[in-house]
Amino acid sequence: MKTKYYVGYATSGAGRQVFRSAAIPTAATTPQYAGVIGPFRTARAARYMAVFGTGNPHMQDVASTEKIAALHPEWDEQAKRALQISHNDLTKASVRAEYKQAGGFAR
């Protein structure tokens, strides 16, 4: 079975994390996540949801996020960088502020 991309809400407080799974994630198979969004067709859309989706009215579900990812591929490097930064213990608020300064639509 082909693996698909998901975004999980980490129970450890580490925020949203992108991961792949061949099976539909459940509480038993992914106890490290309090909740999961997905599946996403593309890794780019999953990254966008993880980084820019919190409180964003334009990314309410998987389909809308996939559309935004297809329309704005130029944001992908920034999303990759933001995920690396957030894993290095910087706050998501500072990542969103940096993105907003660069002209993004983050709240």
Sequence and secondary structure as in RCSB ss.txt:
>XXXX:A:sequence
MKTKYYVGYATSGAGRQVFRSAAIPTAATTPQYAGVIGPFRTARAARYMAVFGTGNPHMQDVASTEKIAALHPEW
DEQAKRALQISHNDLTKASVRAEYKQAGGFAR
>XXXX:A:secstr
   EEEEEEETTS  EEEEEESS   TTT TTEEEEEEEESSHHHHHHHHHH TT TT SSHHHHHHHHHH GGG
HHHHHHHHHHHHTT  HHHHHHHHHHTT    
